[in-house]
Amino acid sequence: MKRATWLGIAAAVLLAGGGGMTLALADGHDDAAPPAASATPSTDSADAGFARDMAVHHQQAVEMSFVVRDRTDDEGIRRLAYDIANTQANQRGMLLGWLNLWGLPIASGDEPMGWMDMPASPSPGHDGALMPGMATKSEIKRLGELSGKDAEIFYLQLMTDHHKGGVHMAQGCVERCVVGVEKRLAQGMVDAQESEIDLMADLLKERGAKPR
């Protein structure tokens, strides 16, 4: 993967952090248009909660993808990491941009996953794993210490868990969110991440490993 391409993703992530990618959709469809003002949700709605939580969830996927691309020369893994980082950075920018458009805070005092009516208060030993599927800080540190096949396997295992948690959250939005464009984005996440879970299972099998 060319360094310039990855630097481009890094720039996108920085823009996403400031909500500067409000209108950026990976597929370029009209669904990129911001939700109408009449559909503005409240700060304690499922729409707002999903946007906040999934933005955090996506950021970790982008981080792990950047880590593995420096730990392997395998083009298949680097290509997968690029796709995940690019897609989730764009989606994160949309979610943060919508919160800004709705005039809602990007962070709130609510516990993660409260919008799904789940008792998701992080345990004292959560080590950074705030939501379903998220890797701990120790696991991300370990990923950065591995290389080659070992890094590939661990990344695929971590990302499989991450995607499963993301699918669970996105399905929650499909069921609970009321803003149409956000529900469609959530359903797209479910479809894409389930497909990538299958792909990662095949990549793990090729390496004599399996999901955790």
Secondary structure, 3 states (H helix, E strand, C coil): CCHHHHHHHHHHHHHHHCCCCCCCCCCCCHHHCCCCHHHCCCCCCHHHHHHHHHHHHHHHHHHHHHHHHCCCCCHHHHHHHHHHHHHHHHHHHHHHHHHHHCCCCCCCCCCCCHHHCCCCCCCCCCCCCCCCCCCCHHHHHHHHHCCHHHHHHHHHHHHHHHHHHHHHHHHHHHHHCCCHHHHHHHHHHHHHHHHHHHHHHHHHHHCCCCCC
